[in-house]
Amino acid sequence: MVKKEYFKGLDSLRFFAALAVFFTHVELIKKFTGFGTHWIDPEERITKFTVFQSVMSKEIDPLSPLIAYSSALGVVFFFVLSGFLITYLLLKEKESNKTVQIGKFYLRRAFRIWPLYYLIFILGFFVLPNLELFAVPGQDVFFNQNFWGNLLLYAFFMPNLAFSIYTTAVPNIGQSWSIGVEEQFYLLWPLLLRKSKNVLKPILWIAGSIIALKGILLLSFPFIKLDALVVIKKFLAMSKLECMALGGLGAYVLFNKKEEVLRIIFKPVTQIMAVVVIPILIYFIPTAFEDVLHLLFSISFLVIILNVAGNEKVLLRFENRVLQYLGRISYGFYMFHVMCIVFTIHILDKYIGLDNDITTAQHILLYGISFLLTVAVSSLSYHIFEKAFIRLKDKYAQPKPTTKIAQEDV
């Protein structure tokens, strides 16, 4: 009998992660198009010991840190969730079938990710640059200067390397850098799990090795002024494979029912602290530790994911139908949201005239129209385009004979 694997509530969490990225990118696109913004450059935003001190000294306004971190939080959540889901489903497949069918795993990922990725790729490189309503003045010049290098790297799922080398995203599709990270993770992870008798070892090995390597680079960076080292540092900083490995560690704990660990994670106080600690980390952790904040965020996110996935007494269930639907279309929401924001800004500026410092009413219009447009485009993409490939995935790429995968992250 074929059994479907599905965790209620995780789709909703996936949507919230995409929404967090959306908020940051509205403010970032406002900056690029010449309007007042709450977005602040991560490398220049703070001169005080903590973010809170910068807020209190009025160096930055109280909302700016949340805007600046929102996208990073959403992407780190995606990475942790991806590591959790993929690892859990691979463990289930290995238990059921005594092996991991690598070819079918890659085929499932290709059917789910490649069609929309390459659609966005074609739009970003060959269609939108020719349309005035999708122009991003702060990025267009760099895009034209580095067109062929970006084209080659994006075509081979290396947008994160392109971002590291050229420092500026391809207009309208720069968010796809994280899809490159996911694909690089998917290439490695099933091979490690298939060959390992004790899957805990590769999980800990990957997490430990990446963290150690990043630590060495961070310590050596002030003393070695090489352009190649700068690129490597940026590439590793964006990769965040350790976040996915931590998600895999959570999958190992839940799959193997490590009750002594789960008992602590499932406590109400642990659930509350996992949420409360996030703004505390943003505002009160010394700015010198910003390079390790993603690990602390990952731990909080893993606690939230494990509770939603495995705790019958979870405080918040996130099983609302609307949220679950938005979660199902979240891949499209993530991939289309930047071009929808750019389009909305140009339309509003053209027909109602946006003030340089956008008013509250204009903000409501900008956020509301951008959001609804992104949802509409994502829904059309899901039902008209993506579902055809999902059906192919279900028909040709499911592991045999006992495990049907009904839920996989992107």
DOBALUM-112311 format. One record per residue (C-alpha): residue number from 1; chain; x, y, z; residue in three letters. Coordinates in steps of 0.1 Angstrom, whole numbers. Example, Ala and Ser with C-alpha at 12.3 -4.5 7.8 and 13.67 -1.06 7.14 Angstrom:
<atoms>
+-----+----+-------+-------+-------+-----+
!   i ! ch !    c1 !    c2 !    c3 !  aa !
+-----+----+-------+-------+-------+-----+
!   1 !  A !   123 !   -45 !    78 ! ala !
!   2 !  A !   137 !   -11 !    71 ! ser !
+-----+----+-------+-------+-------+-----+
</atoms>
This chain:
<atoms>
+-----+----+-------+-------+-------+-----+
!   i ! ch !    c1 !    c2 !    c3 !  aa !
+-----+----+-------+-------+-------+-----+
!   1 !  A !     0 !     0 !     0 ! met !
!   2 !  A !    13 !    35 !    -9 ! val !
!   3 !  A !    14 !    59 !    20 ! lys !
!   4 !  A !    15 !    96 !    15 ! lys !
!   5 !  A !    38 !   117 !    37 ! glu !
!   6 !  A !    24 !   151 !    46 ! tyr !
!   7 !  A !    28 !   175 !    75 ! phe !
!   8 !  A !    -1 !   198 !    81 ! lys !
!   9 !  A !     8 !   234 !    88 ! gly !
!  10 !  A !    42 !   234 !    71 ! leu !
!  11 !  A !    27 !   248 !    39 ! asp !
!  12 !  A !    14 !   278 !    59 ! ser !
!  13 !  A !    48 !   284 !    75 ! leu !
!  14 !  A !    63 !   283 !    40 ! arg !
!  15 !  A !    40 !   311 !    30 ! phe !
!  16 !  A !    49 !   332 !    60 ! phe !
!  17 !  A !    86 !   328 !    51 ! ala !
!  18 !  A !    79 !   340 !    15 ! ala !
!  19 !  A !    59 !   369 !    29 ! leu !
!  20 !  A !    88 !   380 !    51 ! ala !
!  21 !  A !   110 !   382 !    19 ! val !
!  22 !  A !    83 !   401 !     2 ! phe !
!  23 !  A !    83 !   429 !    29 ! phe !
!  24 !  A !   120 !   435 !    26 ! thr !
!  25 !  A !   120 !   435 !   -12 ! his !
!  26 !  A !    92 !   461 !   -14 ! val !
!  27 !  A !   115 !   485 !     6 ! glu !
!  28 !  A !   146 !   475 !   -14 ! leu !
!  29 !  A !   129 !   481 !   -47 ! ile !
!  30 !  A !   117 !   515 !   -34 ! lys !
!  31 !  A !   153 !   523 !   -28 ! lys !
!  32 !  A !   164 !   512 !   -62 ! phe !
!  33 !  A !   137 !   532 !   -79 ! thr !
!  34 !  A !   145 !   564 !   -60 ! gly !
!  35 !  A !   118 !   565 !   -33 ! phe !
!  36 !  A !   122 !   568 !     5 ! gly !
!  37 !  A !   127 !   534 !    22 ! thr !
!  38 !  A !   130 !   516 !    55 ! his !
!  39 !  A !   156 !   493 !    40 ! trp !
!  40 !  A !   192 !   497 !    52 ! ile !
!  41 !  A !   223 !   482 !    38 ! asp !
!  42 !  A !   233 !   452 !    61 ! pro !
!  43 !  A !   270 !   463 !    58 ! glu !
!  44 !  A !   264 !   499 !    67 ! glu !
!  45 !  A !   233 !   499 !    89 ! arg !
!  46 !  A !   249 !   499 !   124 ! ile !
!  47 !  A !   277 !   518 !   141 ! thr !
!  48 !  A !   267 !   511 !   177 ! lys !
!  49 !  A !   273 !   479 !   197 ! phe !
!  50 !  A !   237 !   467 !   192 ! thr !
!  51 !  A !   209 !   475 !   169 ! val !
!  52 !  A !   189 !   487 !   199 ! phe !
!  53 !  A !   215 !   513 !   207 ! gln !
!  54 !  A !   214 !   525 !   171 ! ser !
!  55 !  A !   176 !   528 !   174 ! val !
!  56 !  A !   178 !   547 !   207 ! met !
!  57 !  A !   204 !   571 !   192 ! ser !
!  58 !  A !   181 !   577 !   163 ! lys !
!  59 !  A !   208 !   565 !   138 ! glu !
!  60 !  A !   180 !   543 !   124 ! ile !
!  61 !  A !   143 !   542 !   129 ! asp !
!  62 !  A !   128 !   513 !   150 ! pro !
!  63 !  A !   112 !   496 !   120 ! leu !
!  64 !  A !   143 !   494 !    98 ! ser !
!  65 !  A !   160 !   465 !   115 ! pro !
!  66 !  A !   129 !   443 !   111 ! leu !
!  67 !  A !   128 !   453 !    74 ! ile !
!  68 !  A !   165 !   446 !    69 ! ala !
!  69 !  A !   163 !   412 !    86 ! tyr !
!  70 !  A !   129 !   401 !    73 ! ser !
!  71 !  A !   142 !   387 !    40 ! ser !
!  72 !  A !   171 !   369 !    56 ! ala !
!  73 !  A !   148 !   354 !    82 ! leu !
!  74 !  A !   125 !   341 !    54 ! gly !
!  75 !  A !   153 !   326 !    34 ! val !
!  76 !  A !   169 !   310 !    64 ! val !
!  77 !  A !   135 !   295 !    73 ! phe !
!  78 !  A !   132 !   281 !    38 ! phe !
!  79 !  A !   166 !   265 !    41 ! phe !
!  80 !  A !   159 !   249 !    75 ! val !
!  81 !  A !   124 !   237 !    63 ! leu !
!  82 !  A !   140 !   223 !    31 ! ser !
!  83 !  A !   166 !   204 !    50 ! gly !
!  84 !  A !   140 !   190 !    74 ! phe !
!  85 !  A !   115 !   179 !    47 ! leu !
!  86 !  A !   140 !   164 !    23 ! ile !
!  87 !  A !   159 !   145 !    51 ! thr !
!  88 !  A !   127 !   132 !    66 ! tyr !
!  89 !  A !   113 !   120 !    33 ! leu !
!  90 !  A !   146 !   104 !    24 ! leu !
!  91 !  A !   148 !    86 !    57 ! leu !
!  92 !  A !   112 !    74 !    52 ! lys !
!  93 !  A !   121 !    61 !    17 ! glu !
!  94 !  A !   153 !    44 !    30 ! lys !
!  95 !  A !   133 !    27 !    58 ! glu !
!  96 !  A !   106 !    16 !    34 ! ser !
!  97 !  A !   127 !     6 !     4 ! asn !
!  98 !  A !   161 !    -1 !    21 ! lys !
!  99 !  A !   177 !    24 !    -2 ! thr !
! 100 !  A !   173 !    59 !   -17 ! val !
! 101 !  A !   165 !    60 !   -54 ! gln !
! 102 !  A !   188 !    88 !   -64 ! ile !
! 103 !  A !   177 !    91 !  -100 ! gly !
! 104 !  A !   140 !    95 !   -90 ! lys !
! 105 !  A !   150 !   120 !   -63 ! phe !
! 106 !  A !   167 !   142 !   -88 ! tyr !
! 107 !  A !   138 !   137 !  -113 ! leu !
! 108 !  A !   113 !   149 !   -86 ! arg !
! 109 !  A !   134 !   180 !   -79 ! arg !
! 110 !  A !   138 !   187 !  -116 ! ala !
! 111 !  A !   100 !   184 !  -123 ! phe !
! 112 !  A !    92 !   207 !   -93 ! arg !
! 113 !  A !   119 !   233 !   -96 ! ile !
! 114 !  A !   133 !   235 !  -131 ! trp !
! 115 !  A !   103 !   246 !  -151 ! pro !
! 116 !  A !    95 !   277 !  -131 ! leu !
! 117 !  A !   131 !   285 !  -125 ! tyr !
! 118 !  A !   138 !   285 !  -162 ! tyr !
! 119 !  A !   107 !   304 !  -170 ! leu !
! 120 !  A !   118 !   331 !  -146 ! ile !
! 121 !  A !   153 !   329 !  -161 ! phe !
! 122 !  A !   140 !   336 !  -196 ! ile !
! 123 !  A !   118 !   364 !  -184 ! leu !
! 124 !  A !   146 !   380 !  -164 ! gly !
! 125 !  A !   173 !   379 !  -192 ! phe !
! 126 !  A !   154 !   382 !  -224 ! phe !
! 127 !  A !   119 !   397 !  -218 ! val !
! 128 !  A !   117 !   421 !  -188 ! leu !
! 129 !  A !   149 !   441 !  -197 ! pro !
! 130 !  A !   130 !   453 !  -228 ! asn !
! 131 !  A !   100 !   465 !  -209 ! leu !
! 132 !  A !   100 !   500 !  -192 ! glu !
! 133 !  A !    75 !   490 !  -166 ! leu !
! 134 !  A !   101 !   464 !  -152 ! phe !
! 135 !  A !   131 !   487 !  -152 ! ala !
! 136 !  A !   152 !   487 !  -120 ! val !
! 137 !  A !   175 !   518 !  -123 ! pro !
! 138 !  A !   198 !   508 !   -95 ! gly !
! 139 !  A !   205 !   474 !  -110 ! gln !
! 140 !  A !   201 !   478 !  -148 ! asp !
! 141 !  A !   236 !   492 !  -155 ! val !
! 142 !  A !   254 !   464 !  -136 ! phe !
! 143 !  A !   232 !   438 !  -154 ! phe !
! 144 !  A !   242 !   451 !  -188 ! asn !
! 145 !  A !   279 !   452 !  -178 ! gln !
! 146 !  A !   279 !   416 !  -166 ! asn !
! 147 !  A !   252 !   401 !  -189 ! phe !
! 148 !  A !   271 !   371 !  -202 ! trp !
! 149 !  A !   287 !   360 !  -170 ! gly !
! 150 !  A !   253 !   362 !  -152 ! asn !
! 151 !  A !   236 !   344 !  -181 ! leu !
! 152 !  A !   261 !   315 !  -179 ! leu !
! 153 !  A !   260 !   311 !  -141 ! leu !
! 154 !  A !   222 !   314 !  -139 ! tyr !
! 155 !  A !   217 !   289 !  -167 ! ala !
! 156 !  A !   236 !   263 !  -147 ! phe !
! 157 !  A !   219 !   269 !  -114 ! phe !
! 158 !  A !   247 !   290 !   -99 ! met !
! 159 !  A !   229 !   323 !   -93 ! pro !
! 160 !  A !   244 !   325 !   -58 ! asn !
! 161 !  A !   279 !   324 !   -74 ! leu !
! 162 !  A !   269 !   351 !   -99 ! ala !
! 163 !  A !   257 !   373 !   -70 ! phe !
! 164 !  A !   290 !   367 !   -51 ! ser !
! 165 !  A !   311 !   377 !   -82 ! ile !
! 166 !  A !   291 !   406 !   -95 ! tyr !
! 167 !  A !   276 !   418 !   -62 ! thr !
! 168 !  A !   244 !   431 !   -78 ! thr !
! 169 !  A !   214 !   409 !   -85 ! ala !
! 170 !  A !   199 !   404 !  -120 ! val !
! 171 !  A !   168 !   428 !  -120 ! pro !
! 172 !  A !   135 !   412 !  -112 ! asn !
! 173 !  A !   150 !   377 !  -106 ! ile !
! 174 !  A !   178 !   382 !   -81 ! gly !
! 175 !  A !   158 !   363 !   -55 ! gln !
! 176 !  A !   165 !   331 !   -74 ! ser !
! 177 !  A !   200 !   329 !   -58 ! trp !
! 178 !  A !   185 !   308 !   -30 ! ser !
! 179 !  A !   171 !   283 !   -55 ! ile !
! 180 !  A !   207 !   278 !   -66 ! gly !
! 181 !  A !   217 !   270 !   -30 ! val !
! 182 !  A !   188 !   245 !   -28 ! glu !
! 183 !  A !   198 !   227 !   -59 ! glu !
! 184 !  A !   234 !   225 !   -48 ! gln !
! 185 !  A !   222 !   210 !   -15 ! phe !
! 186 !  A !   199 !   185 !   -33 ! tyr !
! 187 !  A !   228 !   174 !   -55 ! leu !
! 188 !  A !   248 !   163 !   -24 ! leu !
! 189 !  A !   224 !   153 !     3 ! trp !
! 190 !  A !   207 !   121 !   -10 ! pro !
! 191 !  A !   241 !   107 !   -19 ! leu !
! 192 !  A !   253 !   111 !    17 ! leu !
! 193 !  A !   222 !    97 !    32 ! leu !
! 194 !  A !   221 !    67 !     9 ! arg !
! 195 !  A !   257 !    57 !    16 ! lys !
! 196 !  A !   256 !    63 !    54 ! ser !
! 197 !  A !   245 !    36 !    78 ! lys !
! 198 !  A !   242 !    62 !   105 ! asn !
! 199 !  A !   227 !    93 !    89 ! val !
! 200 !  A !   235 !   114 !   120 ! leu !
! 201 !  A !   272 !   114 !   111 ! lys !
! 202 !  A !   269 !   131 !    77 ! pro !
! 203 !  A !   244 !   156 !    91 ! ile !
! 204 !  A !   268 !   166 !   119 ! leu !
! 205 !  A !   298 !   164 !    96 ! trp !
! 206 !  A !   284 !   188 !    70 ! ile !
! 207 !  A !   271 !   213 !    96 ! ala !
! 208 !  A !   304 !   212 !   115 ! gly !
! 209 !  A !   326 !   215 !    84 ! ser !
! 210 !  A !   308 !   244 !    69 ! ile !
! 211 !  A !   307 !   263 !   102 ! ile !
! 212 !  A !   344 !   257 !   108 ! ala !
! 213 !  A !   353 !   268 !    73 ! leu !
! 214 !  A !   333 !   300 !    76 ! lys !
! 215 !  A !   349 !   306 !   110 ! gly !
! 216 !  A !   384 !   303 !    95 ! ile !
! 217 !  A !   374 !   327 !    66 ! leu !
! 218 !  A !   359 !   352 !    90 ! leu !
! 219 !  A !   390 !   352 !   112 ! leu !
! 220 !  A !   414 !   355 !    82 ! ser !
! 221 !  A !   394 !   380 !    62 ! phe !
! 222 !  A !   408 !   411 !    79 ! pro !
! 223 !  A !   444 !   401 !    72 ! phe !
! 224 !  A !   442 !   388 !    36 ! ile !
! 225 !  A !   431 !   413 !    10 ! lys !
! 226 !  A !   424 !   391 !   -21 ! leu !
! 227 !  A !   395 !   396 !   -44 ! asp !
! 228 !  A !   391 !   358 !   -47 ! ala !
! 229 !  A !   387 !   355 !   -10 ! leu !
! 230 !  A !   360 !   381 !   -10 ! val !
! 231 !  A !   341 !   361 !   -36 ! val !
! 232 !  A !   345 !   329 !   -16 ! ile !
! 233 !  A !   334 !   345 !    16 ! lys !
! 234 !  A !   303 !   359 !    -1 ! lys !
! 235 !  A !   295 !   326 !   -18 ! phe !
! 236 !  A !   298 !   306 !    15 ! leu !
! 237 !  A !   279 !   332 !    34 ! ala !
! 238 !  A !   250 !   328 !     9 ! met !
! 239 !  A !   251 !   290 !     8 ! ser !
! 240 !  A !   240 !   284 !    43 ! lys !
! 241 !  A !   242 !   246 !    39 ! leu !
! 242 !  A !   246 !   244 !    77 ! glu !
! 243 !  A !   210 !   257 !    80 ! cys !
! 244 !  A !   198 !   228 !    59 ! met !
! 245 !  A !   219 !   204 !    78 ! ala !
! 246 !  A !   203 !   216 !   110 ! leu !
! 247 !  A !   169 !   210 !    94 ! gly !
! 248 !  A !   181 !   175 !    86 ! gly !
! 249 !  A !   191 !   170 !   123 ! leu !
! 250 !  A !   156 !   179 !   133 ! gly !
! 251 !  A !   142 !   154 !   108 ! ala !
! 252 !  A !   165 !   127 !   123 ! tyr !
! 253 !  A !   152 !   135 !   158 ! val !
! 254 !  A !   116 !   134 !   148 ! leu !
! 255 !  A !   119 !   104 !   125 ! phe !
! 256 !  A !   137 !    83 !   151 ! asn !
! 257 !  A !   114 !    96 !   179 ! lys !
! 258 !  A !   141 !   109 !   202 ! lys !
! 259 !  A !   117 !   114 !   230 ! glu !
! 260 !  A !   142 !   129 !   255 ! glu !
! 261 !  A !   149 !   157 !   230 ! val !
! 262 !  A !   113 !   161 !   217 ! leu !
! 263 !  A !   100 !   164 !   252 ! arg !
! 264 !  A !   120 !   196 !   257 ! ile !
! 265 !  A !   112 !   209 !   222 ! ile !
! 266 !  A !    75 !   203 !   227 ! phe !
! 267 !  A !    72 !   222 !   260 ! lys !
! 268 !  A !    50 !   253 !   257 ! pro !
! 269 !  A !    78 !   275 !   271 ! val !
! 270 !  A !   102 !   263 !   244 ! thr !
! 271 !  A !    76 !   271 !   217 ! gln !
! 272 !  A !    71 !   306 !   231 ! ile !
! 273 !  A !   108 !   312 !   235 ! met !
! 274 !  A !   114 !   301 !   199 ! ala !
! 275 !  A !    93 !   330 !   187 ! val !
! 276 !  A !   102 !   356 !   213 ! val !
! 277 !  A !   139 !   352 !   209 ! val !
! 278 !  A !   138 !   363 !   172 ! ile !
! 279 !  A !   133 !   401 !   178 ! pro !
! 280 !  A !   157 !   398 !   208 ! ile !
! 281 !  A !   184 !   385 !   185 ! leu !
! 282 !  A !   177 !   412 !   160 ! ile !
! 283 !  A !   179 !   441 !   184 ! tyr !
! 284 !  A !   201 !   430 !   213 ! phe !
! 285 !  A !   228 !   407 !   200 ! ile !
! 286 !  A !   261 !   426 !   195 ! pro !
! 287 !  A !   266 !   436 !   159 ! thr !
! 288 !  A !   300 !   418 !   158 ! ala !
! 289 !  A !   281 !   385 !   159 ! phe !
! 290 !  A !   259 !   392 !   129 ! glu !
! 291 !  A !   277 !   365 !   109 ! asp !
! 292 !  A !   265 !   338 !   132 ! val !
! 293 !  A !   230 !   351 !   137 ! leu !
! 294 !  A !   216 !   328 !   110 ! his !
! 295 !  A !   226 !   298 !   131 ! leu !
! 296 !  A !   206 !   311 !   161 ! leu !
! 297 !  A !   176 !   319 !   139 ! phe !
! 298 !  A !   179 !   284 !   125 ! ser !
! 299 !  A !   176 !   268 !   159 ! ile !
! 300 !  A !   144 !   289 !   167 ! ser !
! 301 !  A !   129 !   280 !   133 ! phe !
! 302 !  A !   137 !   243 !   138 ! leu !
! 303 !  A !   119 !   243 !   171 ! val !
! 304 !  A !    88 !   259 !   154 ! ile !
! 305 !  A !    90 !   234 !   125 ! ile !
! 306 !  A !    93 !   203 !   148 ! leu !
! 307 !  A !    63 !   215 !   169 ! asn !
! 308 !  A !    41 !   221 !   139 ! val !
! 309 !  A !    51 !   188 !   122 ! ala !
! 310 !  A !    51 !   165 !   152 ! gly !
! 311 !  A !    35 !   180 !   184 ! asn !
! 312 !  A !    -2 !   172 !   188 ! glu !
! 313 !  A !    -3 !   200 !   215 ! lys !
! 314 !  A !    14 !   227 !   195 ! val !
! 315 !  A !     3 !   261 !   205 ! leu !
! 316 !  A !    -3 !   274 !   169 ! leu !
! 317 !  A !   -14 !   249 !   143 ! arg !
! 318 !  A !   -14 !   270 !   111 ! phe !
! 319 !  A !   -39 !   247 !    94 ! glu !
! 320 !  A !   -61 !   274 !    79 ! asn !
! 321 !  A !   -72 !   266 !    43 ! arg !
! 322 !  A !   -63 !   299 !    29 ! val !
! 323 !  A !   -28 !   298 !    44 ! leu !
! 324 !  A !   -23 !   262 !    32 ! gln !
! 325 !  A !   -33 !   273 !    -3 ! tyr !
! 326 !  A !    -9 !   303 !    -2 ! leu !
! 327 !  A !    18 !   278 !    10 ! gly !
! 328 !  A !    12 !   256 !   -20 ! arg !
! 329 !  A !    18 !   285 !   -44 ! ile !
! 330 !  A !    46 !   299 !   -23 ! ser !
! 331 !  A !    73 !   288 !   -48 ! tyr !
! 332 !  A !    56 !   310 !   -75 ! gly !
! 333 !  A !    50 !   337 !   -49 ! phe !
! 334 !  A !    87 !   338 !   -41 ! tyr !
! 335 !  A !    98 !   337 !   -78 ! met !
! 336 !  A !    73 !   363 !   -91 ! phe !
! 337 !  A !    71 !   388 !   -62 ! his !
! 338 !  A !   100 !   411 !   -72 ! val !
! 339 !  A !    87 !   417 !  -107 ! met !
! 340 !  A !    52 !   423 !   -94 ! cys !
! 341 !  A !    66 !   449 !   -69 ! ile !
! 342 !  A !    86 !   466 !   -96 ! val !
! 343 !  A !    56 !   467 !  -120 ! phe !
! 344 !  A !    33 !   481 !   -92 ! thr !
! 345 !  A !    57 !   509 !   -83 ! ile !
! 346 !  A !    60 !   520 !  -120 ! his !
! 347 !  A !    22 !   518 !  -125 ! ile !
! 348 !  A !    14 !   538 !   -93 ! leu !
! 349 !  A !    41 !   564 !  -101 ! asp !
! 350 !  A !    28 !   567 !  -137 ! lys !
! 351 !  A !    -9 !   571 !  -129 ! tyr !
! 352 !  A !   -11 !   586 !   -94 ! ile !
! 353 !  A !    24 !   600 !   -89 ! gly !
! 354 !  A !    43 !   587 !   -59 ! leu !
! 355 !  A !    58 !   611 !   -35 ! asp !
! 356 !  A !    96 !   608 !   -30 ! asn !
! 357 !  A !    88 !   599 !     6 ! asp !
! 358 !  A !    58 !   577 !     0 ! ile !
! 359 !  A !    27 !   585 !    21 ! thr !
! 360 !  A !     8 !   561 !    42 ! thr !
! 361 !  A !   -20 !   558 !    17 ! ala !
! 362 !  A !     4 !   552 !   -11 ! gln !
! 363 !  A !    21 !   526 !    10 ! his !
! 364 !  A !   -12 !   508 !    15 ! ile !
! 365 !  A !   -17 !   508 !   -22 ! leu !
! 366 !  A !    18 !   497 !   -30 ! leu !
! 367 !  A !    18 !   468 !    -5 ! tyr !
! 368 !  A !   -18 !   458 !   -12 ! gly !
! 369 !  A !   -16 !   458 !   -50 ! ile !
! 370 !  A !    19 !   442 !   -50 ! ser !
! 371 !  A !     7 !   414 !   -27 ! phe !
! 372 !  A !   -26 !   407 !   -46 ! leu !
! 373 !  A !    -8 !   408 !   -80 ! leu !
! 374 !  A !    18 !   384 !   -68 ! thr !
! 375 !  A !    -8 !   360 !   -54 ! val !
! 376 !  A !   -28 !   362 !   -87 ! ala !
! 377 !  A !     3 !   356 !  -109 ! val !
! 378 !  A !    14 !   328 !   -86 ! ser !
! 379 !  A !   -20 !   311 !   -87 ! ser !
! 380 !  A !   -21 !   312 !  -125 ! leu !
! 381 !  A !    15 !   299 !  -126 ! ser !
! 382 !  A !     6 !   270 !  -102 ! tyr !
! 383 !  A !   -26 !   259 !  -119 ! his !
! 384 !  A !   -17 !   265 !  -156 ! ile !
! 385 !  A !    20 !   258 !  -156 ! phe !
! 386 !  A !    35 !   242 !  -125 ! glu !
! 387 !  A !     8 !   216 !  -120 ! lys !
! 388 !  A !    15 !   199 !  -153 ! ala !
! 389 !  A !    50 !   192 !  -142 ! phe !
! 390 !  A !    38 !   182 !  -107 ! ile !
! 391 !  A !    16 !   155 !  -123 ! arg !
! 392 !  A !    46 !   143 !  -143 ! leu !
! 393 !  A !    66 !   141 !  -110 ! lys !
! 394 !  A !    38 !   121 !   -94 ! asp !
! 395 !  A !    36 !    98 !  -123 ! lys !
! 396 !  A !    72 !    91 !  -132 ! tyr !
! 397 !  A !    94 !   101 !  -102 ! ala !
! 398 !  A !    78 !    86 !   -71 ! gln !
! 399 !  A !   100 !    60 !   -52 ! pro !
! 400 !  A !    87 !    25 !   -54 ! lys !
! 401 !  A !    70 !     6 !   -39 ! pro !
! 402 !  A !    58 !    19 !    -6 ! thr !
! 403 !  A !    64 !    56 !    -1 ! thr !
! 404 !  A !    46 !    84 !   -20 ! lys !
! 405 !  A !    60 !   119 !   -14 ! ile !
! 406 !  A !    31 !   144 !   -12 ! ala !
! 407 !  A !    50 !   173 !     3 ! gln !
! 408 !  A !    85 !   185 !    -6 ! glu !
! 409 !  A !   100 !   219 !    -1 ! asp !
! 410 !  A !   117 !   240 !   -28 ! val !
+-----+----+-------+-------+-------+-----+
</atoms>
